[in-house]
Amino acid sequence: MASKRPVNRVRNVYWGAFILDWFKYLQDHELSAADYRILFYLCHKMYNDDNTARVRQKIISHDLAMDKGNVSKCLKKLRTKQFIAKAPDGYMINPHLFYAGNGYHNRANLRDSFDRLLIDESESLRFSFNEDEHTLEVLGDMDDWPFN
């Protein structure tokens, strides 16, 4: 007897893609559990068409039951590591490292937008994903970054 498919089956059409080389940078010994909680919270909240999580520190603090000062420190660390950048309406997750859903079709523009946010803050670019070679390139002074 053949089994029937469930009638109300819901298909999840959204997905996220981590650049696999990013995992070695996620092993950074300077990152705390709170840093990871906030990073993954932002990834969960981001819009898949522009990699931006439109949330304020106060909301992050409330949703994760964390002190606002600790949230601020964690966000600063994640920005320093260039896992995220401050966007006008929230925080943009680095599309050289992670993108989701519709971002796949727009990833070159997303990467340019992220890089412009860093340049506007006078930051040197840390990561660049090479589409042709399928490699994550670490830019700038290599001695400043772990795992090089």
N, CA, C and O atoms as a DFTB+ gen file, in Angstrom:
592 C
 N C O
     1  1       0.835      -1.171       0.000
     2  2       0.000       0.000       0.000
     3  2       0.887       1.244       0.000
     4  3       1.765       1.380       0.852
     5  1       0.668       2.119      -0.918
     6  2       1.477       3.342      -1.035
     7  2       1.111       4.328       0.068
     8  3      -0.060       4.472       0.420
     9  1       2.121       5.005       0.610
    10  2       1.843       6.002       1.647
    11  2       1.440       7.321       1.001
    12  3       1.911       7.679      -0.078
    13  1       0.563       8.026       1.688
    14  2       0.093       9.310       1.182
    15  2       0.943      10.433       1.739
    16  3       1.403      10.351       2.878
    17  1       1.158      11.462       0.973
    18  2       1.860      12.663       1.434
    19  2       0.929      13.460       2.339
    20  3      -0.280      13.490       2.111
    21  1       1.467      14.090       3.338
    22  2       0.611      14.932       4.187
    23  2      -0.032      16.048       3.363
    24  3       0.615      16.658       2.511
    25  1      -1.291      16.299       3.626
    26  2      -2.053      17.290       2.875
    27  2      -1.544      18.702       3.148
    28  3      -1.405      19.497       2.218
    29  1      -1.267      19.021       4.399
    30  2      -0.874      20.380       4.791
    31  2       0.641      20.533       4.907
    32  3       1.122      21.230       5.801
    33  1       1.361      19.925       4.062
    34  2       2.813      19.979       4.108
    35  2       3.287      21.387       3.753
    36  3       2.893      21.950       2.732
    37  1       4.136      21.941       4.611
    38  2       4.680      23.278       4.390
    39  2       6.119      23.131       3.934
    40  3       6.900      22.404       4.548
    41  1       6.461      23.801       2.890
    42  2       7.811      23.736       2.350
    43  2       8.541      25.012       2.713
    44  3       8.041      26.107       2.458
    45  1       9.705      24.884       3.300
    46  2      10.510      26.047       3.663
    47  2      11.288      26.499       2.431
    48  3      12.195      25.803       1.974
    49  1      10.936      27.654       1.900
    50  2      11.557      28.123       0.668
    51  2      12.761      29.020       0.928
    52  3      13.451      29.406      -0.016
    53  1      13.025      29.354       2.169
    54  2      14.165      30.208       2.485
    55  2      15.310      29.362       3.006
    56  3      15.100      28.366       3.699
    57  1      16.497      29.760       2.672
    58  2      17.685      29.021       3.053
    59  2      18.817      30.005       3.269
    60  3      18.733      31.157       2.843
    61  1      19.853      29.569       3.914
    62  2      21.037      30.389       4.125
    63  2      22.268      29.611       3.717
    64  3      22.299      28.385       3.820
    65  1      23.276      30.315       3.257
    66  2      24.519      29.680       2.836
    67  2      25.691      30.336       3.554
    68  3      25.938      31.533       3.404
    69  1      26.402      29.540       4.329
    70  2      27.649      29.998       4.929
    71  2      28.780      29.646       3.982
    72  3      28.810      28.548       3.425
    73  1      29.701      30.563       3.798
    74  2      30.917      30.232       3.066
    75  2      31.722      29.345       4.009
    76  3      32.055      29.770       5.116
    77  1      32.038      28.134       3.595
    78  2      32.631      27.158       4.499
    79  2      33.925      27.633       5.144
    80  3      34.202      27.290       6.293
    81  1      34.715      28.409       4.429
    82  2      35.959      28.913       5.019
    83  2      35.702      29.808       6.229
    84  3      36.596      30.015       7.050
    85  1      34.480      30.341       6.343
    86  2      34.159      31.203       7.470
    87  2      34.221      30.444       8.795
    88  3      34.499      31.042       9.834
    89  1      33.971      29.152       8.770
    90  2      33.938      28.390      10.019
    91  2      35.253      28.483      10.778
    92  3      35.256      28.489      12.009
    93  1      36.370      28.555      10.063
    94  2      37.628      28.664      10.806
    95  2      37.750      30.030      11.486
    96  3      38.415      30.145      12.515
    97  1      37.120      31.061      10.929
    98  2      37.139      32.377      11.571
    99  2      36.120      32.453      12.703
   100  3      36.271      33.256      13.623
   101  1      35.088      31.625      12.637
   102  2      34.125      31.556      13.734
   103  2      34.714      30.855      14.962
   104  3      34.150      30.944      16.052
   105  1      35.830      30.168      14.795
   106  2      36.503      29.509      15.908
   107  2      37.424      30.457      16.670
   108  3      38.169      30.027      17.550
   109  1      37.376      31.718      16.342
   110  2      38.204      32.743      16.966
   111  2      38.066      32.671      18.484
   112  3      36.955      32.721      19.013
   113  1      39.180      32.555      19.173
   114  2      39.158      32.415      20.628
   115  2      38.685      33.674      21.350
   116  3      38.381      33.622      22.542
   117  1      38.617      34.802      20.644
   118  2      38.151      36.038      21.274
   119  2      36.626      36.159      21.309
   120  3      36.094      37.019      22.011
   121  1      35.928      35.321      20.572
   122  2      34.472      35.389      20.546
   123  2      33.878      34.663      21.748
   124  3      34.281      33.550      22.084
   125  1      32.917      35.312      22.383
   126  2      32.243      34.731      23.545
   127  2      30.918      34.102      23.120
   128  3      30.476      34.255      21.981
   129  1      30.301      33.399      24.051
   130  2      28.977      32.824      23.786
   131  2      27.978      33.928      23.446
   132  3      27.117      33.746      22.585
   133  1      28.091      35.068      24.120
   134  2      27.193      36.197      23.840
   135  2      27.394      36.722      22.425
   136  3      26.428      37.084      21.754
   137  1      28.648      36.766      21.964
   138  2      28.929      37.208      20.591
   139  2      28.228      36.296      19.588
   140  3      27.602      36.767      18.638
   141  1      28.339      34.989      19.809
   142  2      27.690      34.027      18.909
   143  2      26.179      34.161      18.954
   144  3      25.521      34.110      17.914
   145  1      25.623      34.330      20.144
   146  2      24.164      34.482      20.275
   147  2      23.681      35.662      19.443
   148  3      22.683      35.561      18.729
   149  1      24.389      36.772      19.537
   150  2      23.979      37.971      18.803
   151  2      24.179      37.784      17.305
   152  3      23.316      38.172      16.517
   153  1      25.293      37.201      16.902
   154  2      25.543      36.971      15.482
   155  2      24.446      36.105      14.870
   156  3      23.917      36.436      13.809
   157  1      24.105      35.015      15.520
   158  2      23.086      34.126      14.965
   159  2      21.693      34.738      15.066
   160  3      20.839      34.475      14.220
   161  1      21.463      35.537      16.073
   162  2      20.201      36.277      16.172
   163  2      20.069      37.212      14.967
   164  3      19.012      37.275      14.340
   165  1      21.138      37.934      14.648
   166  2      21.105      38.851      13.501
   167  2      20.895      38.091      12.197
   168  3      20.145      38.539      11.330
   169  1      21.555      36.940      12.054
   170  2      21.356      36.126      10.849
   171  2      19.896      35.689      10.739
   172  3      19.327      35.661       9.648
   173  1      19.300      35.351      11.876
   174  2      17.894      34.940      11.893
   175  2      16.971      36.105      11.525
   176  3      15.960      35.899      10.854
   177  1      17.301      37.310      11.952
   178  2      16.447      38.481      11.736
   179  2      16.677      39.177      10.398
   180  3      15.892      40.043      10.011
   181  1      17.726      38.816       9.698
   182  2      18.057      39.568       8.488
   183  2      17.060      39.308       7.369
   184  3      16.481      38.227       7.263
   185  1      16.876      40.323       6.543
   186  2      16.069      40.206       5.333
   187  2      16.922      39.521       4.289
   188  3      18.082      39.880       4.088
   189  1      16.345      38.532       3.623
   190  2      17.161      37.744       2.703
   191  2      17.451      38.442       1.390
   192  3      18.215      37.914       0.582
   193  1      16.873      39.604       1.144
   194  2      17.181      40.295      -0.107
   195  2      18.307      41.314       0.037
   196  3      18.881      41.739      -0.965
   197  1      18.638      41.717       1.285
   198  2      19.708      42.704       1.434
   199  2      20.645      42.433       2.617
   200  3      21.467      43.281       2.962
   201  1      20.522      41.252       3.240
   202  2      21.404      40.841       4.344
   203  2      21.367      41.782       5.543
   204  3      22.302      41.782       6.343
   205  1      20.332      42.568       5.687
   206  2      20.259      43.523       6.788
   207  2      19.230      43.075       7.823
   208  3      18.087      42.754       7.501
   209  1      19.679      43.065       9.075
   210  2      18.774      42.824      10.203
   211  2      18.369      44.195      10.720
   212  3      19.195      44.936      11.253
   213  1      17.118      44.522      10.562
   214  2      16.620      45.846      10.954
   215  2      16.156      45.811      12.407
   216  3      14.962      45.799      12.703
   217  1      17.131      45.796      13.291
   218  2      16.863      45.786      14.733
   219  2      17.805      46.771      15.416
   220  3      18.899      47.062      14.931
   221  1      17.343      47.273      16.557
   222  2      18.156      48.180      17.357
   223  2      18.721      47.409      18.541
   224  3      18.242      46.329      18.887
   225  1      19.746      47.984      19.154
   226  2      20.373      47.336      20.298
   227  2      19.364      47.031      21.398
   228  3      19.424      45.977      22.031
   229  1      18.455      47.940      21.616
   230  2      17.459      47.775      22.672
   231  2      16.611      46.522      22.424
   232  3      16.312      45.780      23.360
   233  1      16.230      46.292      21.182
   234  2      15.423      45.114      20.830
   235  2      16.244      43.839      20.996
   236  3      15.749      42.838      21.513
   237  1      17.503      43.881      20.555
   238  2      18.382      42.720      20.717
   239  2      18.505      42.390      22.205
   240  3      18.374      41.237      22.615
   241  1      18.758      43.419      22.994
   242  2      18.895      43.252      24.435
   243  2      17.649      42.611      25.037
   244  3      17.743      41.685      25.843
   245  1      16.489      43.110      24.642
   246  2      15.223      42.578      25.158
   247  2      15.002      41.139      24.709
   248  3      14.709      40.271      25.531
   249  1      15.142      40.879      23.400
   250  2      14.852      39.554      22.854
   251  2      15.777      38.478      23.404
   252  3      15.356      37.339      23.609
   253  1      17.043      38.836      23.645
   254  2      18.018      37.852      24.134
   255  2      18.211      37.918      25.645
   256  3      19.038      37.193      26.197
   257  1      17.448      38.789      26.320
   258  2      17.555      38.961      27.776
   259  2      19.001      39.215      28.191
   260  3      19.534      38.566      29.092
   261  1      19.620      40.180      27.507
   262  2      21.005      40.543      27.783
   263  2      21.076      42.011      28.168
   264  3      20.235      42.813      27.764
   265  1      22.086      42.349      28.949
   266  2      22.338      43.729      29.318
   267  2      22.680      44.533      28.063
   268  3      23.440      44.075      27.209
   269  1      22.108      45.741      27.961
   270  2      22.334      46.576      26.771
   271  2      23.817      46.904      26.582
   272  3      24.288      46.985      25.448
   273  1      24.551      47.092      27.670
   274  2      25.987      47.360      27.571
   275  2      26.746      46.182      26.983
   276  3      27.661      46.364      26.181
   277  1      26.362      44.965      27.386
   278  2      27.005      43.770      26.823
   279  2      26.666      43.612      25.351
   280  3      27.516      43.213      24.556
   281  1      25.437      43.919      24.985
   282  2      25.047      43.858      23.575
   283  2      25.895      44.823      22.764
   284  3      26.371      44.480      21.682
   285  1      26.083      46.021      23.282
   286  2      26.900      47.025      22.599
   287  2      28.336      46.533      22.395
   288  3      28.903      46.695      21.314
   289  1      28.917      45.935      23.429
   290  2      30.287      45.409      23.327
   291  2      30.377      44.280      22.306
   292  3      31.324      44.212      21.523
   293  1      29.392      43.406      22.321
   294  2      29.383      42.292      21.376
   295  2      29.243      42.783      19.937
   296  3      29.938      42.306      19.040
   297  1      28.341      43.740      19.723
   298  2      28.170      44.292      18.375
   299  2      29.445      44.954      17.892
   300  3      29.811      44.826      16.724
   301  1      30.121      45.659      18.784
   302  2      31.385      46.299      18.413
   303  2      32.414      45.252      18.012
   304  3      33.131      45.430      17.027
   305  1      32.493      44.158      18.770
   306  2      33.448      43.096      18.445
   307  2      33.111      42.457      17.092
   308  3      34.001      42.215      16.276
   309  1      31.826      42.185      16.863
   310  2      31.412      41.589      15.587
   311  2      31.689      42.530      14.422
   312  3      32.020      42.086      13.322
   313  1      31.552      43.838      14.667
   314  2      31.889      44.821      13.631
   315  2      33.393      44.853      13.397
   316  3      33.833      44.919      12.249
   317  1      34.182      44.808      14.451
   318  2      35.647      44.813      14.321
   319  2      36.118      43.594      13.530
   320  3      37.032      43.695      12.712
   321  1      35.496      42.454      13.776
   322  2      35.851      41.226      13.059
   323  2      35.278      41.223      11.643
   324  3      35.596      40.342      10.844
   325  1      34.436      42.204      11.334
   326  2      33.774      42.374      10.043
   327  2      32.835      41.214       9.702
   328  3      32.679      40.845       8.538
   329  1      32.221      40.656      10.727
   330  2      31.149      39.701      10.502
   331  2      29.864      40.466      10.211
   332  3      28.969      39.956       9.538
   333  1      29.778      41.685      10.719
   334  2      28.638      42.566      10.464
   335  2      29.169      43.978      10.233
   336  3      30.322      44.276      10.545
   337  1      28.323      44.834       9.690
   338  2      28.628      46.265       9.543
   339  2      27.386      47.040       9.954
   340  3      26.264      46.562       9.791
   341  1      27.589      48.222      10.479
   342  2      26.470      49.096      10.843
   343  2      25.870      49.644       9.565
   344  3      26.555      50.255       8.745
   345  1      24.584      49.414       9.413
   346  2      23.833      49.930       8.264
   347  2      22.920      51.041       8.765
   348  3      22.663      51.121       9.967
   349  1      22.426      51.895       7.882
   350  2      21.564      52.989       8.323
   351  2      20.331      52.530       9.107
   352  3      19.836      53.255       9.970
   353  1      19.840      51.331       8.806
   354  2      18.615      50.866       9.456
   355  2      18.799      49.573      10.253
   356  3      17.831      48.852      10.495
   357  1      20.026      49.281      10.657
   358  2      20.285      48.073      11.435
   359  2      21.711      47.601      11.251
   360  3      22.652      48.393      11.309
   361  1      21.867      46.302      11.029
   362  2      23.186      45.691      10.876
   363  2      23.175      44.777       9.660
   364  3      22.272      43.956       9.495
   365  1      24.181      44.925       8.814
   366  2      24.281      44.088       7.627
   367  2      25.254      42.957       7.920
   368  3      26.376      43.189       8.369
   369  1      24.812      41.728       7.661
   370  2      25.669      40.562       7.823
   371  2      26.553      40.478       6.588
   372  3      26.082      40.656       5.464
   373  1      27.828      40.208       6.801
   374  2      28.811      40.212       5.718
   375  2      28.445      39.185       4.644
   376  3      28.494      37.983       4.905
   377  1      28.077      39.642       3.431
   378  2      27.683      38.712       2.370
   379  2      28.879      38.004       1.719
   380  3      28.687      37.122       0.882
   381  1      30.104      38.377       2.090
   382  2      31.260      37.585       1.668
   383  2      31.276      36.273       2.454
   384  3      31.930      35.310       2.055
   385  1      30.548      36.246       3.576
   386  2      30.558      35.107       4.490
   387  2      29.230      34.365       4.547
   388  3      29.206      33.148       4.734
   389  1      28.114      35.094       4.384
   390  2      26.800      34.487       4.554
   391  2      25.776      35.255       3.731
   392  3      25.800      36.485       3.691
   393  1      24.881      34.533       3.080
   394  2      23.738      35.155       2.419
   395  2      22.597      34.153       2.424
   396  3      22.802      32.966       2.676
   397  1      21.409      34.631       2.148
   398  2      20.240      33.765       2.237
   399  2      19.268      34.063       1.104
   400  3      19.239      35.166       0.558
   401  1      18.484      33.068       0.772
   402  2      17.372      33.205      -0.167
   403  2      17.689      34.014      -1.403
   404  3      18.592      33.676      -2.167
   405  1      16.938      35.091      -1.596
   406  2      17.081      35.942      -2.779
   407  2      18.460      36.582      -2.871
   408  3      18.874      36.998      -3.953
   409  1      19.171      36.665      -1.761
   410  2      20.510      37.243      -1.775
   411  2      21.460      36.512      -2.711
   412  3      22.445      37.089      -3.171
   413  1      21.170      35.243      -2.998
   414  2      22.011      34.473      -3.901
   415  2      22.100      35.127      -5.276
   416  3      23.172      35.179      -5.879
   417  1      20.986      35.618      -5.759
   418  2      20.951      36.222      -7.096
   419  2      21.561      37.622      -7.110
   420  3      21.911      38.138      -8.171
   421  1      21.685      38.219      -5.967
   422  2      22.134      39.603      -5.861
   423  2      23.445      39.715      -5.073
   424  3      23.786      40.797      -4.596
   425  1      24.177      38.612      -4.936
   426  2      25.313      38.588      -4.019
   427  2      26.437      39.550      -4.383
   428  3      27.097      40.065      -3.481
   429  1      26.681      39.813      -5.648
   430  2      27.737      40.763      -6.021
   431  2      27.376      42.166      -5.539
   432  3      28.225      42.874      -4.996
   433  1      26.121      42.571      -5.734
   434  2      25.679      43.886      -5.248
   435  2      25.690      43.958      -3.731
   436  3      26.048      44.989      -3.162
   437  1      25.299      42.867      -3.065
   438  2      25.333      42.831      -1.605
   439  2      26.758      43.032      -1.096
   440  3      26.990      43.781      -0.148
   441  1      27.694      42.364      -1.727
   442  2      29.099      42.487      -1.309
   443  2      29.606      43.901      -1.520
   444  3      30.327      44.431      -0.674
   445  1      29.241      44.520      -2.634
   446  2      29.633      45.913      -2.878
   447  2      29.024      46.837      -1.825
   448  3      29.694      47.744      -1.331
   449  1      27.762      46.610      -1.485
   450  2      27.104      47.440      -0.467
   451  2      27.790      47.294       0.882
   452  3      28.003      48.287       1.577
   453  1      28.136      46.080       1.258
   454  2      28.819      45.846       2.530
   455  2      30.187      46.533       2.531
   456  3      30.561      47.192       3.502
   457  1      30.918      46.372       1.446
   458  2      32.248      46.983       1.356
   459  2      32.164      48.506       1.461
   460  3      33.026      49.131       2.079
   461  1      31.130      49.109       0.859
   462  2      30.953      50.559       0.958
   463  2      30.672      50.987       2.396
   464  3      31.147      52.035       2.833
   465  1      29.906      50.188       3.131
   466  2      29.663      50.505       4.546
   467  2      30.978      50.536       5.326
   468  3      31.182      51.407       6.171
   469  1      31.858      49.595       5.043
   470  2      33.149      49.569       5.743
   471  2      34.017      50.751       5.338
   472  3      34.657      51.375       6.184
   473  1      34.039      51.054       4.056
   474  2      34.850      52.164       3.565
   475  2      34.340      53.480       4.144
   476  3      35.131      54.360       4.485
   477  1      33.002      53.616       4.256
   478  2      32.431      54.822       4.862
   479  2      32.875      54.996       6.306
   480  3      32.943      56.119       6.803
   481  1      33.178      53.893       6.982
   482  2      33.667      53.949       8.355
   483  2      35.191      53.941       8.412
   484  3      35.772      53.792       9.487
   485  1      35.839      54.100       7.264
   486  2      37.302      54.111       7.142
   487  2      37.922      52.807       7.628
   488  3      38.997      52.810       8.227
   489  1      37.251      51.707       7.372
   490  2      37.763      50.390       7.735
   491  2      38.424      49.758       6.517
   492  3      37.970      49.939       5.388
   493  1      39.503      49.015       6.758
   494  2      40.106      48.205       5.705
   495  2      39.262      46.956       5.534
   496  3      38.754      46.400       6.508
   497  1      39.116      46.524       4.307
   498  2      38.329      45.328       4.046
   499  2      39.091      44.101       4.525
   500  3      40.290      43.973       4.278
   501  1      38.401      43.210       5.203
   502  2      39.023      41.992       5.707
   503  2      38.783      40.809       4.777
   504  3      39.721      40.081       4.450
   505  1      37.539      40.609       4.348
   506  2      37.176      39.427       3.573
   507  2      36.744      39.788       2.163
   508  3      36.167      40.848       1.919
   509  1      37.038      38.881       1.244
   510  2      36.510      38.973      -0.106
   511  2      36.313      37.545      -0.602
   512  3      37.230      36.725      -0.550
   513  1      35.108      37.259      -1.082
   514  2      34.867      35.920      -1.620
   515  2      35.149      35.936      -3.106
   516  3      34.542      36.710      -3.846
   517  1      36.065      35.089      -3.555
   518  2      36.434      34.973      -4.948
   519  2      35.522      33.937      -5.601
   520  3      35.678      32.734      -5.389
   521  1      34.568      34.420      -6.396
   522  2      33.585      33.531      -7.042
   523  2      34.242      32.577      -8.039
   524  3      33.821      31.428      -8.176
   525  1      35.278      33.058      -8.734
   526  2      35.923      32.220      -9.741
   527  2      36.686      31.053      -9.123
   528  3      36.635      29.929      -9.623
   529  1      37.391      31.334      -8.033
   530  2      38.199      30.313      -7.372
   531  2      37.443      29.592      -6.259
   532  3      37.901      28.573      -5.741
   533  1      36.276      30.136      -5.898
   534  2      35.468      29.590      -4.798
   535  2      36.265      29.562      -3.496
   536  3      36.274      28.566      -2.772
   537  1      36.930      30.679      -3.218
   538  2      37.735      30.775      -2.002
   539  2      37.439      32.078      -1.282
   540  3      37.111      33.095      -1.892
   541  1      37.563      32.015       0.016
   542  2      37.447      33.206       0.844
   543  2      38.841      33.780       1.003
   544  3      39.740      33.120       1.524
   545  1      39.012      35.008       0.554
   546  2      40.311      35.650       0.635
   547  2      40.315      36.613       1.816
   548  3      39.345      37.333       2.053
   549  1      41.411      36.612       2.544
   550  2      41.576      37.529       3.663
   551  2      42.496      38.635       3.181
   552  3      43.606      38.381       2.714
   553  1      42.016      39.869       3.302
   554  2      42.734      41.017       2.764
   555  2      43.425      41.796       3.877
   556  3      43.223      41.512       5.058
   557  1      44.218      42.752       3.508
   558  2      44.868      43.610       4.499
   559  2      46.078      42.948       5.102
   560  3      46.653      42.024       4.527
   561  1      46.462      43.431       6.275
   562  2      47.633      42.924       6.963
   563  2      47.312      41.561       7.563
   564  3      46.608      41.465       8.568
   565  1      47.824      40.525       6.948
   566  2      47.511      39.155       7.350
   567  2      47.932      38.846       8.779
   568  3      47.343      37.972       9.415
   569  1      48.932      39.540       9.293
   570  2      49.392      39.262      10.653
   571  2      48.361      39.644      11.701
   572  3      48.411      39.150      12.827
   573  1      47.423      40.520      11.345
   574  2      46.409      40.970      12.281
   575  2      45.250      39.996      12.438
   576  3      44.455      40.134      13.367
   577  1      45.139      39.020      11.554
   578  2      43.983      38.122      11.572
   579  2      44.413      36.737      12.001
   580  3      45.505      36.295      11.646
   581  1      43.577      36.041      12.758
   582  2      43.909      34.669      13.169
   583  2      43.823      33.699      12.008
   584  3      43.190      33.992      10.994
   585  1      44.448      32.563      12.150
   586  2      44.380      31.439      11.213
   587  2      45.006      31.733       9.859
   588  3      44.614      31.116       8.869
   589  1      45.949      32.638       9.778
   590  2      46.604      32.921       8.506
   591  2      48.000      32.363       8.511
   592  3      48.722      32.497       7.524
